[in-house]
Amino acid sequence: MWQIEKFELLGGGFLGGFSIELPMGLTCVIGPRGSGKTTLAEALRFVLNGVPDVKARSNLLRDNLSESTMVIRAQTENSEKLIVSRNFPGAPSITTPDSRTITGVELDRGSFLPFDAFSSKEIEDIADESLGTKRRGLLDSLRLEELREIEIALSQHRRDLDANGDALRASWRHIADLKEQIEELAGTPDKLAALPALRTTDRASKLTVSTKQQSLTLQDFEQLKSANIKVETIIAALRKEVESVAALKIEVQEESANRHVMTLANDALNASKEDGVALLDQAISRLRRFLDSLAASGRTLKSAQTEEIAEHQKLVEDNAHLGLAVQIRAKVEQDVMRLGAFKKQLGELDKKVEQIMSERRELRSKFLLERERISSVREEVAERLSEASRPSVKVAVIRNADNHVYEQTLLGGLLGSRLRNHEDVVAALARIRPDQLAQIMMDSDLPELELLAGLGQERSRKVLEALSENVRPLDLELIPTDDKIAIELNVGSDSAPNFRDAAELSRGQKCTALLPLLLGRRDVPLLIDQPEDNLDNHFIFETVVESIRRLKSRRQMIFITHNANIPVLAEAELVIVMNSDGKRGYVEKFGSLDECRDQIVDLLEGGEEAFEQRSIRYGKS
């Protein structure tokens, strides 16, 4: 748990300058519209979270704060004092009070000085998104470093699978070429058997030997070509390994008591990493020399082939009296020998493909297990959040239920299929796992597709043709299917619960479902801009205020609000009063509830008279 001790705005800009110490517990920012409350909130967000991905927020920062320096003075969970300063749109500067610069920290990643910030619109967006990244992000940010390690492992598995896929595709192309050539030569043994026998002469024997040698030379060329392809594949794989080794890094968390140990470990890794990269580069260099050697052998072979062709031509001319029969037999014998060589190569390639596929199954198993680890981490987080939000809200992880990317891939794959109602076809196909569909495509297994999709024979045939034309099955295997995060609110009673997903609820109910989660999800500072939007006062008092009171001792909360119930009933430790002169906003006052009583009554209750009139009216029997 860390704390923002002071927030300062220096220089000019829309808000001018101020310096405010922020206590632990609840700080409420109040003021009329246009007084700069949201600008203050965005300044806090920018210092700790960086450039927003929302254009409107980015424009607000540029227009209102480009002339300002924003400074946060913080105390880490280890009681270390830090100063974070930032100018829009620059990078943050992190120093200690004695001006020592903190390096090696990426503040915008959210793992160093983590900070939760939400507007009412963002809360509603999370509730609305039954599928997608926003709800997953709500869980993932709580185990960020662990999930990043899993993602690094997943990236390595993807690279391994990509390299494996490249090798498979190259082998399949070679197999297709060989099958085409074998098909062209399929009848040559029968053709040779049907040819009449020739009278053997010394010159005829030489011609036969020369013909056979030309065939052997062609086979030698094929071997050199095959070796060249294999070495190029190995070099490509080694290049990826060089990138993987170079990318290895141990994150040193500055706030961790183990940072010295981790720094030493990272230094040792960097030293070893250089040796590893050097060895891999050396292996690549030696393999390239081997390629040069293969090229030299190819040139020598080409020279020998030229001489063989010339000698063969001379023998053909010397044996002209044997006529066309010799030439025909020589050509057919050469084709028979090529057919045998192609069949032998095909058998070797089939074994190679079987081996690559076996390796792929193992790699894919590791990949899927790593992805399942992400789901397991999310389930642990969901259970904790549910426990903290019971009995009104529960959170659940539905594994692999978000297959939006898979469906979009299928939709694109059906282009040109001449099928109607693509969405219905995609819905049927989406019931098949991506790896299952990939295998169906590789095997051209029409009966299996028809059985699993239930589309009928003719429609299944068109689907298979279209997918085979537009989608690579090996890529389909790695299509991400992600978890769906269910956030449900009990719209019934404790005795007769009726939980419904937030996406199906009214605006007020959406925020009712999300706010308890946001308040209790972790202990880092929390900023919410106008949490009371779309909520009724009964819920604010019964749930929001109760949660704030319960969490105040362990969490710093900053609320931008127009609702008096939040600062008053939740007993805010600090109230910041904003105002405006019509052109610029400014901090008019800040202090305790008692010190800011008049401003709270005036801004949030409609004035002293309105407040007294309501008290009189509510006091009637």
N, C-alpha and C positions, 0 to 999 in steps of 0.2 A: 504494500500500500504506500503510495507516494502522495504528496500534497502540493498544490499550488499555493505558495505563501504570499506572493505579491504579483499583481499584474500592472504593468506600466505601459502607457502609450506616450511616446515622445515625438516631438516635432509638430508639424501642421496636420492638415487633412480635415476631414469632416468632423471628427470628434475632438480635435485639438489635443490637449495633453492631460494626463492624470496619472496618479499612482495610488493603488488601492491594495491593502492587505486583505487576503481572503482567508477566512477561518475554516477549520474543519467543520463538517456538518452542512447546513443549508444556507446558501446565499441566494437572495431573490433580487432580480433586476426589474424595476418597474418604471413606468413613464408613459406619456402620451405617444400615440403613433407618430412616427417620423422623428423621434428623439434620438435614434441611434442604437436602440437595444439590440437589434439584429446585427448591426455593424460590429458592436462590441462582441457579440457571440461569435461572429465569423472571424474576428481578429484572434480570439482565443483558439478557435479551430485551426486557423492557418498556421499559427506558431508551432503547434504540436502535430498537425496532420498534413501540412503541405498544401499544394495547389489543388483546389477542388475540381472534381470531374464534371461539375454542373456549371454550365455557362453563366447562368444568372448570378451564382455565388461568386464566380471569378470576376464578373463585371463589377459587382458590388465592392469587392476588395480593391480592384483597380481604381474605381472612381472615388472611393471614400478613404482609402488607406495607403495609396501609393506614395504619399509624402510622409508617412509615419514610420517610426521604428517601434515594433511591438516587442515587449520584454516580459518574460515570465521568470520569476525567481521560485525555484522549487526545492523541496527536500525529498530525497529518495527514501525508499524503504529502509536503507542502511544509514539513514540520518545524514547522508552526504548532501551538501548544498551545491546547487547548480544554477547557472543563469543561461537562459535560452533567449536569444534575440534574433529578430528576423525583419527584413524589409520585403514588401511585395514587389516582384515575384521571386525574390532570391532564396537561397538556401539558408538554413538556420546556422547560427554560430552558438556553440555550447562551451561555456567556460565555467571555472570555479570562481568563488569570490576573490581568490588571490590571483586571478587572471590567467590561470593555467588552462590551455585549450584542450578540450576533450575531442579526441579523434577516433576514427574507426567506428563511429556510431551513425546508423542511418535512421534518423528520427521518423521519417515518413513511413517506414515499414510498420510502425505501430508496436514494436516489441520493446523499445526503449521509451520510458515515460508514456506508457499506453494511456489513451484518453478516449472516453466515449462521448459522442456528440450527436444529437438528433434534433431535427425540426419536427413539427407536427406532421408536415407533408411526408417526411421520410418515414415516420412511424406508420403512417397510413399506407405508404408504398410497400413496406415490409409485410403488413397485414394482407394487402391485396395480392401479393405475389405467391400464389400457392406452389408454383414451380419457378425455379430460377436461383440466382446467386445471392439475393439479399438475405433471405432467411438462413441459407447455409453460412453466409458471412457472420451472422449473429452468433452462431455456434463456433465457427472456425476461429474467430478472433480470440477466443478464450484459450485455445491450445495452439497458438500460432507457430511457435518454434517446433513443436513436435510434428505438426502437419507439414511444415516446410521440409523437415528431414525426410518425411515420407515422400513428398513431391520430388525431392532430389533423387531418391531411389527409383521412383516411378519414371523420371526422365531418363535415367540410365537404362532401365528396362525397355523403354520406348526406343532408345537408340539401338540397343541390341536387337530388338524386334525389327527395326527398320533395316539394319544391316542384314539380318536373316531374310527379310522379305526381298531385298535386292538380290541376294544370292539365289533365292527361289525363282524369282522372275527371270533372271539370266538363264538358269537351268531350264525353265519351262520354254523359253524362246529357243534355246539350243535343241531341246527335245522336239519342238514343233518343226524346226528346220530339218532335223534328221528324219522324222516321220514322213515329211513331204518328199525327201529324197529317196527314202526306202520305198515309198509308194510308187514313185516313178520307175524304180529299178526292180519292182517286185517280180516281173515276168522274165527277167534275164536268165535265170538258171534253166528254165524250160526252153528258152530261145537257144541257149548254148547246146543243150542236149539234142535239139532238132537239127543242128548244123551238120553237114557231111564231114567225114574225116578228111584230113589233108595229108598229102604225101610229105613226109618229113625230109628236109634237107638241112645241111649245115647252116645255110643262110636263113632258112625259115626258122630254125631253132634260135638263132641270134635275134631275129625279129621278135619272136615270142618273148625271149628274155628281156629285150629292150622295152617291150610293151608292159611287161610285168613291173619292170623297174620304174617306169613312169607312174604306175599306180601306187607303188610303194613310196615314191617321192611325194605324191599328193597326200598320202597318209602321214608322212613325216611332217609335212606342212600343217596338217590338222593337229598333230600333237604339239607342235610349237605354238600354234594359235591357242589351243586349250590351256597349255602351261601359262601363256601370257595372260589369258583371262583370269586364271586362278590367282596369279601373283598380283594383278591389278585389284582383284577383290580383297586380297589380304592387305594390300597397301591402304585401300579405302577404309577397311576396318581399323587398321592401326592409326590412321589419321583421326578417326572418331575417338579412339582410346587416348590419343594425345590431348584432344579437347577435353575429355573427361578428367584426365589427370590434372591438366592445367586449371580446371574449374574447381578442383577440390579445395575446400576452405573450412576452417573451424571458426565459428562465430564466437568472438570474445565479447561477452556481455559486461559492459563497464560497471553496471550496478551489482554484479555478482561478486561475492567474496572469493570466488575461485578464478577471478580473471587473470591472476599471475600465472597460475597453472595452465590455464587455457591459452595464454599468450605463448608460453614455452612450447606447448603442444603444437600451436599453429606455426611457430618458427621452425620446429622440427619437421612438420609436414611440408612447409615450403622448401626446406633444404632437400628433403627426400624427393619432393615433387620435381625439382629441377633435374635430379639424377634420373628419375623415372622418365621424364620427357626426353632427356638426352639419349637414354637407351632406346626408347621407341623411335626417335629420329634416326638413330644409328641403324636400327633394323630396317626402317623405311629406305635409308640411303643404300644399304647393302642389297635390298630387294630391287631397287632401281638399277643398281649395277648388274644384277642378274637379268633384268629386262633388257639392258643394253647387250648383255651376252646373248640372250635369245634373239635379239634383233640381228646381231652379227652372224649367228648361226643361220638365221633366215636368209641373210644376204648370200652366205656361202651356198646354202641349199638352192637358192635361186640361180646362182651361177652354174651349179652342177646340173640343174634342170634344163638350163639353156643348152648346155653341151649335150644332154641326153636327147633333147628334142631334135637337135641337129643330127646326131648320130642315128636316131630313129628314122628321120626323114631320108637319110642316105640309104639305110637298110630297106626302107619301103621302095625307094627308087631301084635298088639293086634286085629286089624281089618282085619287080613289076610283072614278071612273067607268071607269078602265082595268081595274079589277077585280084579281082574284087573279093574273092572268097577269103583270102588271108586277112585283108583289111577288116572285113565283117567279123571274122572270128576274133581277131585281136581286140576289136572294139567291144564285142560282147564279153570276152574274158575279162577285160578291164572293168566293165560294168559289174560283173559278178563279184570281182574282188572288192570293188567299192561298196557293193551291197553288204558283203560280209563285214567290212570295216565299220560301216554305219550301224549295223545291228549290234556289233560289239560295243561301240560307243554308247548306243541307246541303253544297253543293259547296264553299263557303268553309270550312266546318268540317272537311270531309274533308282539305283542303289543310293546314289548321292542325294537325290530328292527325298528319298525315304529317311535318310539320316538328317537332312536339314529340317524336315517336317517334325521329326522326333525332337530335335533341339528346340524347334519353335513351340511345341507343346509344353516343354519344360519352361521355356522363357515366358510363355503366356500364363502359365500357372503361377509363376512368381509375380508377374504383373498384376494378375487378378487378386492374389493374396494381399499385395501391397495396397490395392484399391480398397479391399475389404477392411484393412486397418484403419483407413480414413473413416469408414462408416462406423467402426467400433468406437473410435474416439468421439465421434459425434453423438453416438448413443449414450456414452458416459456423460457428456455435457448436457444432453437433453434430459437425462434422468435427474441430474443435479438441479437444473433449472425448474423442472416440474416439481421437485421436492420443495424448492424455495417458494413456488407460486401456488401450491395447493391451498384450498381445494378448488379455487376458481379457474385456474389455467393449467393446462398440461401440454407438454412438448414431446413429440415422438419423431423418430427417424424411420422413414419407410425406404428401405434400401433399393437402389437402382430403379426408382419409380419415375425419375425425371429423364425421359428419353427424347427430349426435344431435338437434340442434335442428330440422333439416329433417325427420327422421323423426317427431318429436313433433308438428310442425305438420301433417304428412300424416295422422297418427293422429287428431288433432282434426278434420281436414277430412273424414274419412270418417264422422263421426257422422251417423246418419240414412240411411246408404247402403243399409241392408238387405243388407249383404254379410257373409259369414262370414269368419273367419280374417283379421281386420284386419292382424295382424302380417305375414302372408304377402303381403298386398296392398301394405303399406308397403314391404316388402323389394323387391318388384318395381318400385314407383314410385321408390324411392330410387336405382335405377340410372339414372334420368333426371336430368340436371342441373336444378337449380331454375329457371334461366332458360329451359331448353327446355320444362319443364312449364308455366311461366307463359305462354309463347307458344302452346302447345297449348290452354290454357284460353281465352286471348284470341281464338283463331281457332275455338274449338269443334271442334278437329280430331280427331274420334273415330278415324279410320283411323290417324293418326300415333301416338296414344296406344296403340291396340291393337297396333301394330307394335313400339313400343319397350318396352312393359310386358309384352307377351305374356299378357294376362289374358283374351283372348277378347272378342268384340264386346259381349255383354250385360253382362259385368262391367265392361268399360271404360266403357260408357255410364253405368252406375250410379256409377262412380268420378268421371267427369267432371261429372255432375249434382251429386254431393255436394260435390266440391271447389269448383265454381262457386258453390255456396250458402254455403260456410263459409270460403273462403280468397280473399283478394284477390290476383290474379295479380301486380300490381306489388309487393306486399309480399313475395311468394314469391321474386321476383328477387333480393332483398337478404338472403334467409335466410343466416346465416353457416354455412359449412362450413369447419371448421378443420383444422389439421394434426394428424396422429397422430405421437406421438414414440415410436419403438421404442428400448427399452433392453434389450440382449441380452447374455447371459452365455455364454461358451464352456464348455459342460459336457462337451466332449470333450477333446482334447489339442491341443498346438500343431501337431503333424503331421497330425492328423485333426480339425479344428475342427468343433464342432456348436453353433451359436449358437441359444439359445432366449430368447424374451422373458421379462422378469422376472416378468410376471403369471402365467406358467405354471409357475414354479419353487416349490420348497419355501421355507419361511420363511427358513431360513439362507441359501439361495441368493439370495433376493431381496435381502437386505442385502449379500451378497457382490457382487452386481451394482451396487448403489447407492453403497456406501462409497467406492470408488476415484474415482467421479465427484464426490462431495461434497468429498472431500479435495483434488482437483486442479482444481476448476472455476474458482477465482479466488484472489487473494491476500489478500482481506480477512479479518478475524478470523472464526474458525469455532468454534461451540459445538455439541457433540453430547452429548446426555444418554443415557448407557449404550449406546454403539455396539456393545458386545460381545453384546447380547441376540440370541439365536438364532444366534450364530456359534460355530463350534468353534475351539479354541485354535490348531489348525494354520493355519487361515485368518487368525486374528488375527496370528500371528507372520509368516506368509509374505507377506501382502498389506497388512494395516492397518499393522503396525509398520514395514514397509519403506517404505510411502508416507509415513508420518509422518516418518521419518528423512530422506527425500529432500526433503520440503517444509518442514522446520523452519526453514531459513535464510530463507525468504521468506514464511512465513505464521504468524500467531499462532493456536494451537489450544487450546481449553479442553474437556477431556473429563471428564464425570461417569462414573466407572467403578467396577465391582466386580472387575475382572480385573487381576491383578498384572502380566500380560505387557505391558500398554499402558504404564504408567509406567516399569517396570523396563527392558524390552527396548527401548523407544523412547527411553529416557533422558530422562525429563521434567526440564525446567529448574526446575519448581516443583511441589510437592505440597501441596494444601490438605486438611487433615484436619478433617472435620466430626464433631460428636458431639451428644448430646442428654441432657438431664436427665429426660426423660420428658414434659416439658411444652413445653420450648423447645429449638430447635436453636442451635448456636453453633459458631464456628470454634475448634477446640481447639489447632491448631498449623498452621504452614505453614513450608516450607523446602525444602531440596534432598532428593534421594533418600537421601543418607546421613543427613541430619538427621531424616528421617521414616521411617528403616528399620524401627524397631520397630512403628510403626503400620501400615506396609504389610504386614509379616509377620503381624501380629495380625489385621488386618481383611480382607486379601485372600488370605492363605495359610492361615488357620485357626489361627494361633499358631505359636510357635517349634517346639514339639514335633511338630505335624503337618507342618511344613515339613521338619524333620530326618528324620522317618519316611519321607516321600515320597522324600527324597534317598537314604536307605539302600536303599529298595525299588527305586527306578529304577536305583540303582548296581549291583544284582546282575546277574551275567551270565546 
